[in-house]
């Protein structure tokens, strides 16, 4: 039995568009390398979708984010995700390559 317990990802950045008497829209960037867009006032009853930071940076979910939380939030999220990608080493890589440096995963060559 493993001593490690599941730890949910932490929200690094969060945008909300709460329409009084209407829908609640959220965009969240997590520390596990994912981005999630959720909608629905009660337990996100209308649904959610997610993707990796890389997919988000390449344009996945941009139309959805613009429609739900707005163009300014999209611009802010893109800037934030781009800044996070530069120093991100996936946790899975640390497990398999514990001595790996950020340089190995950032695309920088010596």
Secondary structure, DSSP 8 states (H G I E B T S, - for coil): ----------EEEEEEEE-TTS-EEEEEEETTSEEEEEE-TTTTTTEEEEEEHHHHHTTTTHHHHHHHT-HHHHHHHHHHHHHHHTT---HHHHHH-TT--HHHHTT---
